[in-house]
Amino acid sequence: MWGTLVAELIARRWAWRVAALALVALTITLFIVNLRRTAERVGRAAERLDMLEQTDAIHRQMLEAAARRPRDRVELAERLRNGRF
């Protein structure tokens, strides 16, 4: 019974058109879903890059501050007396 029904549907021209349209709709849907996932990945990568740049800037500021620090107590006392600290 099912075999006969399937054979009759395959023989019909409109059934082929419906199948082709369904296949096109499925392809477009999968393309859109894949496009959305790719956009999400790109967004996460951009966010990671922003965070990395912020971390790098903070690290650079810390290194610059460490380079300007007084080397010993004598230099610290001298800076405090001169008001340069």
DAWO-V975005 format. One record per backbone hydrogen bond with DSSP energy under -1.0 kcal/mol. CO is the residue of the C=O (numbers start at 1). NH is the residue of the N-H. E is the energy in kcal/mol with one decimal. If there is no record, write none. Layout:
BEGIN
CO_NH_E / CO_NH_E
END
This chain:
BEGIN
1_5_-2.1 / 2_6_-2.8 / 3_7_-2.4 / 4_8_-2.3 / 5_9_-2.1 / 6_10_-2.5 / 7_11_-1.5 / 12_16_-1.1 / 13_17_-1.7 / 14_18_-2.5 / 15_19_-2.3 / 16_20_-2.5 / 17_21_-2.6 / 18_22_-2.5 / 19_23_-2.3 / 20_24_-2.3 / 21_25_-2.7 / 22_26_-2.4 / 23_27_-2.3 / 24_28_-2.5 / 25_29_-2.4 / 26_30_-2.6 / 27_31_-2.2 / 28_32_-2.4 / 29_33_-2.4 / 30_34_-2.4 / 31_35_-2.4 / 32_36_-2.2 / 33_37_-2.2 / 34_38_-2.3 / 35_39_-2.2 / 36_40_-2.2 / 37_41_-2.3 / 38_42_-2.5 / 39_43_-2.4 / 40_44_-2.4 / 41_45_-2.3 / 42_46_-2.4 / 43_47_-2.2 / 44_48_-2.5 / 45_49_-2.3 / 46_50_-2.3 / 47_51_-2.4 / 48_52_-2.3 / 49_53_-2.4 / 50_54_-2.4 / 51_55_-2.6 / 52_56_-2.5 / 53_57_-2.4 / 54_58_-2.4 / 55_59_-2.5 / 56_60_-2.6 / 57_61_-2.3 / 58_62_-2.3 / 59_63_-2.3 / 60_64_-2.4 / 61_65_-2.4 / 62_66_-2.3 / 63_67_-1.9 / 64_68_-1.3 / 72_76_-1.9 / 73_77_-2.8 / 74_78_-2.3 / 75_79_-2.3 / 76_80_-2.3 / 77_81_-2.3 / 78_82_-2.0 / 79_83_-1.1 / 79_84_-1.7
END
